[in-house]
Amino acid sequence: MSGAIWAIGEVAGGAPTRLTRELATLARALGDAAGRPAASVLVGPEALAAAPALAEHGPDVIAVQVDASDRPIAAVIAEHVATLVREREPAYLLLGFTDDGRDVAGILQALLEWGVLANSSGVGWAGTGPLAEMSVFGGRLLTRSQFSEDRGLVIVRPSAVAAETAPAPGRVEQVEVAPAADLPAVRIVDRITEASEVVSIEEATTIVAGGRGVGGPEGFGIVEELADVLGGAVGATRAVVDAGWIGYAHQIGQTGKSVKPQLYLAAGISGAIQHKVGMQTSGTIVAINRDPDAPIAEFADLMVVGDLFEILPRLSAAVRARRG
């Protein structure tokens, strides 16, 4: 499999994450464009259970079933992938723009001494290697970069591609790998679980997001209420997260998460470019704002000029009434 393109995946709840499915789709597309083999790699205690679902997206899946109960999962993934890379010599690794994905990329860069293209919002094949598109200067400019050598790590943001199943599923190969001995044996001594929504922001088909217009942490009550009625998730801008009104897990934008729901309802959000880059690929964007000249009006599909404290409760009531 020398010269191959690999997607390094993550597993949650026994299934590949949406971003992992997107990376598998991207690896397959790049492999087809380059005439190179492609594969997905899963490492961890749920790797084998998640592999068949990931194989539906086309590339063969290399599954490394390994216990990670007392180790940071990023370190476990990186040290096993490093061994696989040295054995099979792929050329390019695609990783997700997540906390663990970035940690894996950093460890692999040190172990393999490969270059990294980070924060890619789009990846194609040009000439002899991947061409990564990245947003810089707060989203004001787009750059396109390639590696100078036939190898490298590409960190891909969520929703850079749509996850698509393949005409024929890939094969699942379970392998045993001796982890690289280059890393110190860091152990987890305690875990603190943060309460979170049932619907994760990355997986949600509907997101109700609040900005500074909600006025304070108590203002998110009506945002959360509407999200609950719609069966969606709550999002937020960086400004309100920095102010401590809501947790970072909800932050959408340049320094937060990229989302692609079917419906994005923005309440009290001006629409600064830093926020736009994280949600602009949403299916339908509905904005509620008192200011008719707010930047979000330029790219929203529907702009409602009014008081969100009057409109959101009425929306929640109307949805409840319609559902009976």
Steps between C-alpha positions, in 0.01 A plus 500: 500500500800726442399852397145459629267760647372417847217651703569473873164468672340542841228293666224614735239269650616205294456682167723715278442872551351706220836665436660156474245403235577825319874424509436151360300653214779751438770233503304299244452806276867597520606142433281486190635834376862405565481137391623397845363253753302641792410366843351603832672416828323450833690444823351441844273278707204546262693490173373162383139573592504828306690371196206353297308829512807692387567248221165601348673819386728312267863474605618184669521537877804405704373428853738485795311374804687616808416593858534870581330521838795651686665692213408818312331373183700739280828348619369146447387581145820685409745237620317217320454703181871589506589132498255430216645789298852364537384153397273588206637839389191700410567847362227718651295487819169687539403589856200678646506852639398385849677514834617139466567532129733795548676321785549193280638719221744672734632170635529349152683806372759451772527124451508500120649845435240571234360838403152609603230699321257605771147640511411393145149596392534319168739244353542398136765328293728713283796364306684261727347576838208632702414868474365639828288814522525690828334811639734760649483851650168434669347354186580798281735307271529148365837337440582185305800293600676177404782293642848524354545124553282200421382462858320703764218543749184693409268614780150542357217708649152348538264536204784549251332219306169319534518142626383267224471124487686324221347284225674204662619482862865459583653202679577494872848384595571439867869531580718480808757773531782545746477866611792728431738516796577868443241641741510526879241286675258775604214363711157639582454529876155660506211582266251786535192469282338823392123499461403546137202501271342181371542642147861593425558818306699327225235234438190719534273557200355809670695761696363802686791735570520808718728803486548813705143596424374250758626740765654258748508139619132514600414595143608157381195355675271578205772387255525166678121471516461541122787261431333241724162543328665460158709202612818692428814626669604836643778699336675823591746762380847547640403826670242336725726204575781738596253685722422176682134492401528144362768232469762470227342177373232719340736741321465519123741683274863551409628403845212267581319228312385479140144376459274411211143456625194500279368800696710765674301754698716794613353712779668828585807419288650778291669264255867594526726316257659298783160349580393469138785263408370248753138484381476638147451153345174446696202397292265784595610799707235699687612813685309692768645842574381849589749654259389464135853594390677228701759318282313172541221640281736473203520121509190389695224331301240672719554812711244577771534853635369505853550430870625146557346505850158531337560282196674193647234423765229536234688264272529244779128529574408472131711185453344340809149588381564357156624175647192484717 
